[in-house]
Amino acid sequence: MQSVKRAFLALILSLAFLLTNHGFSNALEVGQPAPDFELDSTKGGKLKLSSLKGKNVLINFYVLDFSPT
């Protein structure tokens, strides 16, 4: 149950971070484009959100929890 709570909290914090321009202020309104960001690719290298413009994008956040259950 503890790991579910941690995963939920991590999801909420991740979404809050992505939907703001500077930390937890200036939240985006519905209908505004997502801010451009760059992440490490699972295939190596970097992947930038703007490189996917015009394509359908699903962003899935998950927690790597290596603690024993």
C-alpha positions in Angstrom: 0.0 0.0 0.0 2.9 2.3 0.8 4.3 1.9 -2.7 1.0 2.8 -4.3 0.9 6.0 -2.3 4.4 6.8 -3.3 3.6 6.1 -7.0 0.5 8.3 -6.8 2.4 11.2 -5.2 5.2 10.9 -7.8 2.7 11.0 -10.6 1.0 14.1 -9.2 4.3 15.9 -8.6 5.6 15.0 -12.1 2.4 16.3 -13.7 2.6 19.5 -11.6 6.2 20.0 -12.7 5.5 19.5 -16.4 2.5 21.7 -16.4 4.3 24.7 -15.0 7.0 27.0 -16.4 8.9 27.7 -13.2 8.5 25.1 -10.5 5.0 25.2 -9.1 3.9 28.6 -10.4 2.3 29.8 -13.7 0.3 26.6 -14.2 -0.9 26.1 -17.8 -4.6 26.5 -18.7 -6.6 23.8 -20.5 -5.9 24.0 -24.2 -2.4 25.5 -24.0 0.4 23.5 -25.6 2.7 21.6 -23.3 6.1 23.2 -22.6 9.0 21.7 -24.6 11.2 19.4 -22.6 14.0 16.9 -23.2 14.4 13.4 -21.7 16.8 10.5 -22.1 15.6 8.1 -24.7 15.2 4.4 -23.9 17.2 3.8 -27.1 20.0 6.1 -26.1 20.4 9.7 -26.8 17.9 12.5 -26.0 14.3 12.9 -27.1 12.7 16.4 -27.3 9.0 16.9 -27.2 9.1 19.4 -30.0 10.6 16.7 -32.3 7.3 14.9 -32.1 5.1 17.9 -33.2 2.2 16.7 -35.3 2.3 13.2 -33.9 0.1 11.6 -31.2 2.1 11.5 -27.9 1.3 9.5 -24.8 3.4 10.4 -21.8 3.4 7.7 -19.2 5.0 8.4 -15.8 6.0 5.5 -13.5 8.1 5.0 -10.4 11.0 2.7 -10.3 10.6 1.4 -6.7 13.2 -1.1 -5.8 12.2 -1.3 -2.1 10.9 -4.6 -0.8 7.1 -4.9 -0.6 
